[in-house]
Amino acid sequence: MITLSLAEIAAVVGGQPYDIPDPAVTVTGPVVIDSRAVVPGALFAAFAGATADGHDFAERAVADGASAVLATRPVGVPAIVVPDVTAALGALARDVVERLGATTVALTGSVGKTGTKDLIAQLLTRKGPTVYPEGNLNNEIGLPLTALRADTTTEHLVLEMGARYVGDIRYLTELVPPRISVVLNVGTAHIGEFGGREKIAEAKGEIVEALPENGVAVLNADDPLVREMAARTRARVVYFGEAPNAAVRAENVRLTRQGRPAFTLHTPTGCGEVTMRLYGEHHVSNALAAAAVAHELGMPVDEIASALSEAGTLSRWRMEVTERPDGVTIVNDAYNANPESMRAALRALAAMGQDARGRGGRTWAVLGLMAELGDEALAEHDAVGRLAVRLNVSKLVAVGGREASWLQLGAYNEGSWGEESVHVSDAQAAADLLRSELRPGDVVLVKASRSAGLERLAQTLIDDAAAPADGRGAGR
């Protein structure tokens, strides 16, 4: 963060200083919401959560080096007191970004936001200092925290914008107005809250409405609802995708035997060959969006292709592949799930199955619930179970309650799988089953919405390979 005095911060956020002996004291470190993350010079923002109140940790934060606390009440240590800490964070972020000359790139979409953000960040870092979210900090708290990490050296600020309701993205763009906005797709994530894909499109399109006339809207030419957003912006529009009219497009798309995408990248200034380190064909669209942003910011096409070929994942539990010493491969994609991302992960698993079969292995889809689907939940879970059969996944393990039973039923009705599909009650039952069944060469995909907690199952399966022979290993 840029250096600001406590007096300056109080003025920006409209706060009242309390217990501050010297208003000229500066904040030189980051703004943090976890007192354990405090470093000397930080500003600690105290939130009252469901299980803990940050105000109770204010004294510890200052003792550990925080210059002050942003709070809703006096806390007995230097503090700037405001009516609403979230609104104050937003105001501070807006002021800091306005003082800087960084190019702000904002992106949204129903699926692929975090993976695309990671790719954009890795490309733009080659051009100059780039600030981007760690994980998926994409709401009214996470976005300001990311923006406040920018300083006078920052050239690019990459922001991920999520939404549960119409108006959410508009609010975020008012905090940090973008110069380049990217819309990846309109799917069914959070459809239960929105009430339909048209409402989702309405919400996602707010990100291009916020652009200035000299801005750029980067839109997915392969998604009709995204293409229509061109009419909602005064900015210049650049299309990406596999459509022939896309300015940045992929041709000759294919998967390696390991399930990694390869394609020819076309841009208005030339072409390049890309073979990605990531797994799954769905990363092609993400890569094209990232390439379009980098091209707009002047990166040569050969450097874009090289950077895409070298890029990895920066965020946990998203197609995170671990090769166990015993030859079993664990694919941890358990950060979150919706119908689109579930289908993409299953197709990636099926592609990896070619290599698995060559090693005498099988493919396992260990799947849990997809949350927030409303009235579409039964049909969508059933459809995912059926897709697993159509893709010739060797084994389906549906983990959890009602939604998992719908996954298993869809698979059973599609292919009369019998023993090839099974419904287990919880992660422990799934772990016990897999321990008894896995063999060298097998590939195991673990995926569900975050509320299912299946990332812990994936870690247990990884740790099992290092367990002692007497069975007292991790996760047992």
C-alpha angles and dihedrals in degrees: 000000000000115000113266131169120237088245090056092048092049090052093048095050096036091241134154117236116231128186092355109142094186119028089192091071107117137224107226101160133063129292108250135184096196114072089211089065095056117128127179110291096019127138112229114212109204116213126182105228134184094265104020139026115221090210088071089063097047095102092050091048093054091044088055092054109277111149091217146331128254102217146154094234139022111281104186094257131074106305143162106218119210134169093240124022093197092055091045091053089052093050092049092049092050092051094047094049091048089057092054131070097218121137108243117216115189125187138185140170141140093259136013100032097127095042091049091046088054091051094047090049093051092049097046094044086068089061098046147311108329131188118203137161121279105228113338105323094162108137138080091287103033096048095055090046089056094045091050090061089069118103139175092288095054114114100172130033113194116194132184116212122200130183140195096174139027107273097033095102092042088058092050093050089052088057094048114011111212127225093195120034123190126197113191104182147318112242139148102280108134090003088145090064097039098043098223146005092264090061090047089053090049090055097044092049091063087081092067094040087064094060122109121233090263092050129101129235111205106200135182107247091196095062114072094203090053094046089056090061089076087083090058098062137066090204127098112274125224119185126210130186142078094295113116092238095054112116090213109037145155126235131181092025113188142151127239119230087264091057096254118142123241127182147148111263115216122194132166089262102044148303138277139181119247130193109175129213090215123091126243137039091253088076089070092074091045090050092050091053090051091046091052091054093047091047091052089053093053105262113152115245094240090055091047091052092047093048093049090050091053099040120114134183117286096186129072127250097013110122086321105175122205124181109210119215089245093060098259116130120213119200109196108197094147101122092099143330142208129162094271096048091043091055091046092051092049091051090050090051091050090052091049087051091073089065091041093055089049087059094045093259139129136222121246125194109200102186137175137182127316105218133214098027096128114191090357094063099097095045094045095049090046090051093051091051090051092048091055088060094046090052091052094240104177099222135013119201111187110199126201140014135315098340092050090052088055090053091051093044092052091052093046094049093046097051110003085239098172105176092012090074125044137174117217127184102233148349093278091056090048091050092050091050094048093047090058096044111035119104135179113292096029120133117210123196115197115192140154141123113296092252089067091063094215092147085081090055090052091051091049090054090050093048092048091072089062094045118121118255092251090069099247093120131130116301096017 
